[in-house]
Amino acid sequence: MRKIPLIILTGPTAVGKTALSIELAKNLNASIISADSMQIYEYMDIGSAKVTEEEMDNVTHYMIDEVKPDFPFSVSEFQNRAKKYIKEIDDKGKAVLVTGGTGLYLNSLIYNMDFAKSNSNSKLREELEEELKEKGIDYMHNKLKSLDSEAASRIHKNNTKRVIRALEVCLDGKKMQDFSNDLKYNEEYLPIIIVLNRDREILYNRINKRVDIMMESGLVEEVKRLLNMGYHKDLISMQGIGYKEIIKYLDGEYTLDEAVEIIKRDSRRYAKRQITWFKRYKDSKWFDLENYKDMEILKEDILKYIENISKNV
């Protein structure tokens, strides 16, 4: 059976994926599927650093503005929609370029993750949901932390569904981390994984600068507009970095300067976690952008790598 090549361009936040992905897509005659957990939401443009129509430069993008901010989007939902789009792109004779930094979204395509067949202990889940009602999410997240600190660091406490699911997995005798060790490659696709990276200090400076640009571009006004539209602070979408801090500023919990500094800090921490995550991709090719003064040479090196991988299959 023919495997569809999946060119995956990933890397930490603010590393420089967007501009490069569009240039690569033009050379490869590719359409782009976004694997970014915030850019799927309509109206959330500034805080997600969403690619603009002008930046797209006539390259077709999928999974951008896919749902409203109150839609309960999941990894399973991403996988279902992305697979449909991959087939659609491939049927048109175009290459598929997946770009973004949400690790679970990438895993759902790289590996054989069948959410429909995932086992769940309904009785245990009911008990955990009752415990949540009685003791609250802080208690449940701390409980997860004591059982699987790595999972607790990845799952925001307000994402109650994932907290409960992680606890269910732990208490059923298997840590969330174990899933990544058991995963087999998806037999439908040939993943060609390219990871962009930068010197840590330079990356952190880029993150800080990006946050400053977001503020200048009107992030506070964007959050106010979302709240006025009825999208409340407890939605998963509104728990994204940048949004939750500005909400706390608007609620009087932070000064604006405090909110900005926390956004920068949490974005840097997120980038660090992303780099750790991408190191798990054993068959990936890393490109250190500090070694390239000319982005055209970087693009050519990546294109050569893709061509060589494709030839040897």
C-alpha positions as CSV (number, residue, x, y, z in Angstrom):
1,M,0.0,0.0,0.0
2,R,1.3,3.4,-1.0
3,K,2.2,5.6,2.0
4,I,1.4,9.3,1.7
5,P,4.5,11.4,2.5
6,L,3.9,13.8,5.4
7,I,6.4,16.5,5.5
8,I,6.4,17.8,9.1
9,L,8.0,21.1,9.9
10,T,8.0,21.8,13.6
11,G,10.0,23.5,16.3
12,P,9.4,25.6,19.4
13,T,7.2,28.7,19.4
14,A,8.7,31.8,17.7
15,V,11.5,29.8,16.1
16,G,10.5,30.8,12.6
17,K,8.3,28.1,11.2
18,T,5.6,30.2,9.5
19,A,7.6,32.1,6.9
20,L,9.8,29.0,6.0
21,S,6.8,26.7,5.7
22,I,5.2,29.0,3.1
23,E,8.5,29.1,1.1
24,L,8.8,25.3,1.3
25,A,5.2,24.9,0.2
26,K,5.8,26.9,-2.9
27,N,8.8,24.8,-3.9
28,L,7.1,21.5,-3.1
29,N,3.7,22.4,-4.6
30,A,2.3,21.7,-1.2
31,S,-0.7,22.7,0.8
32,I,-0.2,23.3,4.6
33,I,-2.0,21.7,7.5
34,S,-1.6,23.7,10.7
35,A,-0.8,21.7,13.8
36,D,-1.3,24.5,16.2
37,S,-3.8,24.1,19.0
38,M,-4.7,27.9,19.1
39,Q,-4.8,28.8,15.4
40,I,-7.7,26.4,14.9
41,Y,-9.9,29.0,16.7
42,E,-11.7,31.8,14.9
43,Y,-11.2,35.4,16.2
44,M,-8.1,34.4,18.2
45,D,-5.5,35.9,15.8
46,I,-3.1,38.1,17.7
47,G,-2.5,35.9,20.8
48,S,-2.0,32.8,18.6
49,A,0.4,34.6,16.2
50,K,-1.9,33.3,13.4
51,V,-0.6,33.4,9.9
52,T,-2.3,36.2,7.9
53,E,-3.9,35.9,4.5
54,E,-1.1,38.1,3.1
55,E,1.6,35.9,4.7
56,M,-0.1,32.8,3.2
57,D,0.8,34.2,-0.3
58,N,-1.8,32.0,-2.1
59,V,-0.6,28.8,-0.4
60,T,-3.7,26.9,0.8
61,H,-3.8,26.4,4.5
62,Y,-6.1,24.0,6.5
63,M,-6.9,23.9,10.2
64,I,-6.8,27.7,10.5
65,D,-10.0,29.3,11.8
66,E,-11.5,25.8,11.9
67,V,-13.9,26.2,14.8
68,K,-15.4,28.8,17.2
69,P,-13.6,29.4,20.5
70,D,-16.3,27.5,22.5
71,F,-16.0,24.3,20.4
72,P,-14.7,21.4,22.5
73,F,-11.7,20.6,20.2
74,S,-9.7,17.5,21.1
75,V,-6.7,15.7,19.7
76,S,-9.1,13.1,18.3
77,E,-11.0,15.9,16.5
78,F,-7.7,17.2,15.1
79,Q,-6.8,13.7,13.9
80,N,-10.1,13.1,12.2
81,R,-10.1,16.4,10.3
82,A,-6.4,16.4,9.4
83,K,-6.7,12.9,7.9
84,K,-9.6,14.0,5.8
85,Y,-7.6,17.0,4.6
86,I,-4.5,14.9,3.9
87,K,-6.5,12.7,1.6
88,E,-8.0,15.7,-0.1
89,I,-4.6,17.3,-0.7
90,D,-3.0,14.0,-1.9
91,D,-5.9,13.3,-4.3
92,K,-5.2,16.7,-5.9
93,G,-1.7,15.6,-6.6
94,K,-0.2,18.1,-4.1
95,A,2.3,17.5,-1.3
96,V,1.3,17.6,2.3
97,L,3.2,20.0,4.6
98,V,2.2,19.8,8.3
99,T,3.5,22.7,10.3
100,G,3.1,23.7,14.0
101,G,4.3,23.0,17.4
102,T,1.5,21.1,19.2
103,G,3.1,17.8,20.0
104,L,0.0,15.8,20.6
105,Y,-1.4,16.9,17.3
106,L,1.7,15.8,15.5
107,N,1.7,12.5,17.4
108,S,-1.9,11.8,16.2
109,L,-0.6,11.7,12.6
110,I,2.9,10.3,13.1
111,Y,1.8,7.4,15.2
112,N,-1.0,4.8,15.1
113,M,-3.2,6.4,17.7
114,D,-6.7,5.0,17.4
115,F,-8.9,7.1,19.7
116,A,-12.0,5.1,18.8
117,K,-10.5,1.9,20.3
118,S,-8.9,3.5,23.3
119,N,-9.9,1.6,26.4
120,S,-11.5,3.5,29.2
121,N,-12.7,2.4,32.6
122,S,-16.2,4.0,32.8
123,K,-16.7,3.1,36.4
124,L,-13.4,4.6,37.5
125,R,-14.1,7.7,35.3
126,E,-17.5,8.2,37.0
127,E,-15.8,8.0,40.4
128,L,-13.2,10.5,39.4
129,E,-15.9,12.9,38.0
130,E,-17.7,12.6,41.4
131,E,-14.5,13.3,43.2
132,L,-14.0,16.4,41.0
133,K,-17.4,17.7,41.9
134,E,-16.8,17.2,45.6
135,K,-13.1,18.3,45.9
136,G,-12.5,20.6,42.9
137,I,-10.0,20.8,40.1
138,D,-7.0,22.0,42.2
139,Y,-7.3,18.8,44.3
140,M,-7.5,16.6,41.2
141,H,-4.6,18.2,39.5
142,N,-2.5,17.8,42.6
143,K,-3.5,14.2,42.7
144,L,-2.3,13.8,39.1
145,K,0.9,15.5,40.0
146,S,1.6,13.0,42.7
147,L,0.9,10.1,40.3
148,D,2.5,11.4,37.1
149,S,4.3,14.7,37.5
150,E,5.3,14.8,33.8
151,A,1.6,14.5,32.7
152,A,0.6,17.1,35.2
153,S,3.2,19.6,33.8
154,R,1.7,19.2,30.3
155,I,-2.0,19.3,31.2
156,H,-3.4,22.6,32.4
157,K,-5.5,22.2,35.5
158,N,-8.5,23.8,33.8
159,N,-8.5,21.2,31.1
160,T,-10.7,19.0,33.3
161,K,-11.4,16.3,30.7
162,R,-7.6,15.6,30.2
163,V,-6.9,15.8,33.9
164,I,-9.6,13.1,34.5
165,R,-8.4,11.0,31.6
166,A,-4.8,11.2,32.8
167,L,-5.9,10.2,36.3
168,E,-8.0,7.3,34.9
169,V,-4.9,6.1,33.0
170,C,-2.7,6.3,36.1
171,L,-5.1,4.6,38.4
172,D,-5.7,1.9,35.8
173,G,-2.0,1.1,36.2
174,K,-0.4,2.9,33.3
175,K,1.2,6.3,33.1
176,M,0.5,8.8,30.3
177,Q,4.2,8.7,29.5
178,D,3.9,5.0,28.7
179,F,1.8,5.7,25.6
180,S,4.7,7.4,23.8
181,N,6.9,4.3,24.5
182,D,4.2,2.0,23.0
183,L,3.4,3.9,19.9
184,K,3.9,2.5,16.5
185,Y,4.2,4.5,13.3
186,N,1.0,5.2,11.4
187,E,1.1,2.9,8.4
188,E,-0.9,5.3,6.2
189,Y,1.9,7.9,6.1
190,L,5.6,8.4,5.6
191,P,6.6,11.0,8.1
192,I,9.5,13.3,7.1
193,I,10.1,15.2,10.4
194,I,12.1,18.4,10.3
195,V,12.7,20.2,13.6
196,L,13.9,23.9,13.6
197,N,15.9,25.1,16.6
198,R,17.9,28.1,17.7
199,D,20.3,29.1,20.4
200,R,18.3,29.2,23.6
201,E,19.1,32.8,24.4
202,I,18.2,34.0,20.9
203,L,15.0,31.9,20.9
204,Y,14.0,33.5,24.3
205,N,14.7,37.0,22.9
206,R,12.5,36.2,19.9
207,I,9.7,35.1,22.2
208,N,9.9,38.2,24.3
209,K,9.9,40.4,21.2
210,R,6.9,38.5,19.8
211,V,4.9,39.1,23.0
212,D,5.8,42.9,22.8
213,I,4.5,42.9,19.2
214,M,1.3,41.1,20.2
215,M,0.7,43.8,22.8
216,E,1.4,46.6,20.3
217,S,-1.0,44.9,17.8
218,G,-3.9,44.9,20.2
219,L,-3.9,41.7,22.3
220,V,-5.8,43.4,25.1
221,E,-8.5,44.6,22.7
222,E,-8.7,41.1,21.1
223,V,-9.4,39.5,24.5
224,K,-12.0,42.2,25.4
225,R,-13.7,41.5,22.1
226,L,-13.8,37.8,22.8
227,L,-15.2,38.3,26.3
228,N,-17.9,40.7,24.9
229,M,-18.8,38.0,22.3
230,G,-19.6,35.7,25.2
231,Y,-16.5,33.5,25.2
232,H,-15.8,33.1,28.9
233,K,-12.5,32.6,30.8
234,D,-13.2,28.9,31.6
235,L,-13.2,27.8,28.0
236,I,-10.1,25.7,27.0
237,S,-9.4,28.2,24.2
238,M,-9.3,31.0,26.6
239,Q,-6.8,29.2,28.8
240,G,-4.1,29.6,26.1
241,I,-0.9,31.5,26.9
242,G,-1.6,35.1,26.4
243,Y,-5.3,34.9,26.8
244,K,-5.6,33.8,30.4
245,E,-3.1,36.3,31.6
246,I,-4.8,39.2,29.9
247,I,-8.1,38.1,31.3
248,K,-6.5,38.2,34.8
249,Y,-5.3,41.7,34.0
250,L,-8.8,42.7,33.0
251,D,-10.2,41.1,36.2
252,G,-7.7,43.1,38.3
253,E,-5.5,40.2,39.4
254,Y,-2.4,41.4,37.5
255,T,-1.1,44.8,36.4
256,L,-0.6,45.0,32.7
257,D,3.2,44.8,33.2
258,E,2.8,41.7,35.3
259,A,0.6,40.0,32.7
260,V,3.1,40.7,30.0
261,E,6.0,39.3,32.0
262,I,4.0,36.2,32.8
263,I,3.1,35.7,29.2
264,K,6.8,35.9,28.3
265,R,7.9,33.6,31.1
266,D,5.2,31.0,30.3
267,S,6.0,31.1,26.6
268,R,9.7,30.5,27.3
269,R,8.8,27.6,29.5
270,Y,6.4,26.2,26.8
271,A,9.3,26.4,24.2
272,K,11.5,24.5,26.6
273,R,8.9,21.7,26.9
274,Q,8.4,21.6,23.2
275,I,12.1,21.1,22.6
276,T,12.1,18.2,25.1
277,W,9.0,16.7,23.3
278,F,10.6,16.9,19.8
279,K,13.7,15.2,21.0
280,R,11.6,12.0,21.3
281,Y,11.2,11.9,17.5
282,K,14.1,9.5,16.8
283,D,13.9,9.8,13.0
284,S,13.8,13.6,12.9
285,K,16.3,15.9,11.3
286,W,17.2,19.0,13.3
287,F,18.3,22.2,11.6
288,D,20.0,24.8,13.9
289,L,19.1,28.2,12.4
290,E,22.1,29.8,13.9
291,N,24.2,27.9,11.4
292,Y,22.4,29.7,8.6
293,K,22.9,33.3,7.8
294,D,21.0,32.9,4.5
295,M,17.5,31.5,4.8
296,E,17.6,30.5,1.1
297,I,20.5,28.1,1.9
298,L,18.5,26.7,4.8
299,K,15.5,26.1,2.5
300,E,17.7,24.4,-0.1
301,D,19.2,22.1,2.5
302,I,15.8,21.1,3.8
303,L,14.5,20.5,0.2
304,K,17.6,18.3,-0.4
305,Y,16.9,16.4,2.8
306,I,13.2,15.8,1.8
307,E,14.3,14.7,-1.7
308,N,16.8,12.2,-0.3
309,I,14.4,10.7,2.2
310,S,11.7,10.3,-0.5
311,K,14.2,8.6,-2.9
312,N,15.3,6.0,-0.3
313,V,11.8,4.8,0.4
